[in-house]
Amino acid sequence: MNRIKTFVTAIAATATVGFSVSALAAEKSDELVVYSARKEHLIKPLFDLYTQKTGTKFRYITDKPGPLMARLEAEGKASPADLLITVDAGNLWQASNKGLLQAIESNTLKANIPSHLRDPNNTWYGLSVRARTLVYAGDRVKEKELSSYEDLAGPEWKGRLCLRTSKKVYNQSLVATMVERMGEPKAEEVVKGWVANLAAPVFSNDTKAMKAVAAGQCDVTIVNTYYFGRLQKKNPDTNLKLFWANQDSSGVHVNVSGAGVTRHAKHPEAAQKFLEWLSTPEAQSVFADENMEYAANPAVKPSQQVADWGNFRQDDLNVSSAGQLQATAIKLMDRVRYN
Amino acid sequence: MNPKGRPWITPCRVAHCLCGITTPHSSRLTWRNPWAAGRMFNCQQPLVSLSQRVLMHKPWRFSALSIAAVVILPLSVLLFSWYEVPVDIWQHLLETQLGRLVGNTLTLLTGVGVGVTVLGVSLAWLTATCEFPGRNWLDKALFLPFAMPAYVLAFVYVGLLDFSGPVQTALRQWFGIRSLPEFRSTGGVIAVLVLVFYPYVYMLARTAFRTQGRQLFDAARILGRSPLQAFISVALPMAKPAIMAGVSLALMETLADFGTVSVFNYDTFTTAIYKSWYGFFNLQAAAQLATLLLLLVALMVFGERKARGSARFTQSQIRHNNPRFQLAGIQSWLASGFCTVVVLLAFVVPVAQLLQWAVSVVDIELDARYWERITNTLLLGVMAAVITVGAALILALAKRLQPDRWTNFSASVGTLGYALPGSVLAVGIMIGFSWIDKGVLIPLASWLGMEPQMWLVGSLPALLLAYMVRFMAVGYGPVDSALQRLKPSIPEAARSLGVGGKSLVRRVYLPVIAPGTLTALLLVMVDVLKEMPATMLLRPFGWETLAVRIYQMTAEGEWERAALPAVILLLTGMIPVIMLMRRAEK
């Protein structure tokens, strides 16, 4: 009998703890609630800074963009979320498309964020710029051999290219903008050329692809610059070098991480104020430097290490087109067996 | 009892027992009591005794069905996705993806299935019945990989053995060997999954070999069989239910896996699910694909039951203190060598690598929040284990005490959640709970004048229920097999001695299943500690666990920083694993 009693007590205790925790969580209704797909260690410093400045407190969860959007959608009007922060314009476009965000008219935001880095309908604003460009082995490749993303499809790169998987949204966005720029058939030719040039099965992340270049498995790869920055920080005398792609044509492909106020936000004004603050130089430099990205606000200079990579011209296509063409890009990559 | 051994059910009786009222119709009838043979159950008995009988009978079926309902909720969310088919996505997947992905998935299942069987059974046989140098600690050490999350082993090994990793780099520099086979391949991913999942087979098979006794094996030897023949024709068939239970757990884990295969970039059926969801932004197509996966699992579960079929070996409860076969000479060293290599590969090498990484980042990564992460992880593990195993106990007892189609159904459905990819199941649970929130709780709250909010989604109870749905199979297995080892004659004897009803459960069933229950608690706990996707989506605001931290780091490609939470998770997971080992020793 004792065992049963222990068991029942345990279950009762569990339930009590559970409900009291959720009741506790439910009580503080004046806090700003954030759903963030940007990782906790990259976003929390900004929450802390804002709390210090204004006293506004935060509650947040972090997850991948897909589950967060599904949760927003399922919660509907009852959602506690005020702000959705996510990486990648494709996700922002999708959130907006599903009606999860509300339009914000703000002169501060419009002044601080260039027009190609925000939603034409003002439902979301890019907050940091992530440039995706070429990284090559400085000891085996001459800089003048490189020119553009498309060029890597040429026969001279046979067996010398490493790529990250096409399942990563960064590559989907890159190909989507190529579709927008050069049309689907031409883009498909390029991606087919990439696949034919691969030196190794595609990698699960940018860092692994760069390490393969460094180790001599291949000569060049396409990565987001902050991954290169991290690798450089860890290993300052690496043989890897950064090359700004497409400087004579479309410019370097850029993506954003950004945020929008949710449609059913309980504190829309406070959320908008926070979003505006995020676009100011004070927050922008933290936002970008935390992860060695570029600030969306052009007035903010990058950190020293990032500045050393030199200036580049970025693709000024509105980043939301990557979202619109994402499905087209994935289908294209599937057809030519870019896994 | 009717001829099939099921309690009599009639509409009248159901009405009677559910409502506790005596209809004019029922009052004229009598039934035989299925519990106490010979005594008659008379509906005209006073209500007091009637309610006792209700407590005795219906709660099992009612509780079992309620548990099944909780499990069915997210599954039906997935089924509902079929109300409309996104044709273009399906067409695209069929044309370019599904053939290859199904092929890959079947290859993976076959490879892992064969691998865990061979490795698990051979290790179990060696450590359970033979004596060789180091056997005493090797048999315990072989449990350790239980604590290792599959995705962690995957990123450690890809880091070590890839072209740019230290092993191949050294080979290139010292010996100039350049053309080694690519580690990120079908063979590599199978090897990693086998190393992580063999303990399920090892643990269950080992117990089976320890408890089956030497007599039959010796009889076969006396009749002229070689040790190997005797093993194949006698010991193996007797351990078959246990082995198959272990293999099916491993296969379900394999089907659900997304972390490991994505480290290898090995595309399986789950890849198509996530491609539809994250790539095409089509949760509906993803849910539909998930139901197909579910169908496959249902077939597997059904197949396993069929295959087990009539083959039941009611094993004696006595722990045999069998003398072990003393291996000698080269044989004994081969045996120790084999076990040592497995322990090295599955545990020592990855832990050493993790430690090396963890030490290199300890000053930037270790902060005060780790206490919170550890306590959250442990708290969730313990609470989820209690709830899940509580539910599993109810399912197993209901099936045993009141075997009818409802309790059988509940038990089968209850275990389906284990094979679904975590995120898909999590989103199913999340949507299901949000229906309850919006359909029931919010209207109720506003009627009571409270502010509408999500009560369930993002609450701790919801997260715990999600764990229950996901890990029921893990908790149910040991409890059920413990119950199955109870010979029918024992409760019969108890009944003939006048012990029935609640006291039968308390005095006969519970003591017998107590060891299985403890094993189940520990297994579920280990799994919950490692669980990531459901925790991410359903946790209360601000809750972080070690697994979530590992994800935050690996998603950014920061393997070294992920090593610290991984090591701490391993150490935390060792607590229940060591308890499991000690139990296995008894």
Chai-1 contact restraints between the chains, C-beta under 6 A:
chainA,res_idxA,chainB,res_idxB,connection_type,confidence,min_distance_angstrom,max_distance_angstrom,comment,restraint_id
A,A10,B,V386,contact,1.0,0.0,6.0,A-B,restraint_1
A,I11,B,G390,contact,1.0,0.0,6.0,A-B,restraint_2
A,T14,B,M383,contact,1.0,0.0,6.0,A-B,restraint_3
A,T14,B,V386,contact,1.0,0.0,6.0,A-B,restraint_4
A,G18,B,L460,contact,1.0,0.0,6.0,A-B,restraint_5
A,G18,B,P461,contact,1.0,0.0,6.0,A-B,restraint_6
A,V21,B,L460,contact,1.0,0.0,6.0,A-B,restraint_7
A,V21,B,P540,contact,1.0,0.0,6.0,A-B,restraint_8
A,S22,B,S459,contact,1.0,0.0,6.0,A-B,restraint_9
A,S22,B,L460,contact,1.0,0.0,6.0,A-B,restraint_10
A,A25,B,P540,contact,1.0,0.0,6.0,A-B,restraint_11
A,A25,B,F541,contact,1.0,0.0,6.0,A-B,restraint_12
A,K39,B,Q552,contact,1.0,0.0,6.0,A-B,restraint_13
A,E40,B,Q552,contact,1.0,0.0,6.0,A-B,restraint_14
A,R59,B,F541,contact,1.0,0.0,6.0,A-B,restraint_15
A,I61,B,F541,contact,1.0,0.0,6.0,A-B,restraint_16
A,D63,B,M536,contact,1.0,0.0,6.0,A-B,restraint_17
A,D63,B,L537,contact,1.0,0.0,6.0,A-B,restraint_18
A,G66,B,W277,contact,1.0,0.0,6.0,A-B,restraint_19
A,G66,B,Y278,contact,1.0,0.0,6.0,A-B,restraint_20
A,P67,B,L537,contact,1.0,0.0,6.0,A-B,restraint_21
A,A70,B,L283,contact,1.0,0.0,6.0,A-B,restraint_22
A,A70,B,V427,contact,1.0,0.0,6.0,A-B,restraint_23
A,R71,B,M430,contact,1.0,0.0,6.0,A-B,restraint_24
A,A74,B,I431,contact,1.0,0.0,6.0,A-B,restraint_25
A,A74,B,S434,contact,1.0,0.0,6.0,A-B,restraint_26
A,E75,B,S434,contact,1.0,0.0,6.0,A-B,restraint_27
A,E75,B,M454,contact,1.0,0.0,6.0,A-B,restraint_28
A,A78,B,I442,contact,1.0,0.0,6.0,A-B,restraint_29
A,A78,B,P452,contact,1.0,0.0,6.0,A-B,restraint_30
A,A78,B,Q453,contact,1.0,0.0,6.0,A-B,restraint_31
A,A78,B,M454,contact,1.0,0.0,6.0,A-B,restraint_32
A,Q94,B,F281,contact,1.0,0.0,6.0,A-B,restraint_33
A,T165,B,N265,contact,1.0,0.0,6.0,A-B,restraint_34
A,P201,B,R184,contact,1.0,0.0,6.0,A-B,restraint_35
A,V202,B,N265,contact,1.0,0.0,6.0,A-B,restraint_36
A,S204,B,S262,contact,1.0,0.0,6.0,A-B,restraint_37
A,S204,B,V263,contact,1.0,0.0,6.0,A-B,restraint_38
A,S204,B,N265,contact,1.0,0.0,6.0,A-B,restraint_39
A,N205,B,G557,contact,1.0,0.0,6.0,A-B,restraint_40
A,T207,B,G557,contact,1.0,0.0,6.0,A-B,restraint_41
A,K211,B,S164,contact,1.0,0.0,6.0,A-B,restraint_42
A,A212,B,F163,contact,1.0,0.0,6.0,A-B,restraint_43
A,A212,B,S164,contact,1.0,0.0,6.0,A-B,restraint_44
A,A215,B,F163,contact,1.0,0.0,6.0,A-B,restraint_45
A,A215,B,S164,contact,1.0,0.0,6.0,A-B,restraint_46
A,Q217,B,F163,contact,1.0,0.0,6.0,A-B,restraint_47
A,A327,B,F280,contact,1.0,0.0,6.0,A-B,restraint_48
A,I330,B,G279,contact,1.0,0.0,6.0,A-B,restraint_49
A,K331,B,H92,contact,1.0,0.0,6.0,A-B,restraint_50
A,D334,B,T96,contact,1.0,0.0,6.0,A-B,restraint_51
A,R335,B,T96,contact,1.0,0.0,6.0,A-B,restraint_52
A,N339,B,D267,contact,1.0,0.0,6.0,A-B,restraint_53
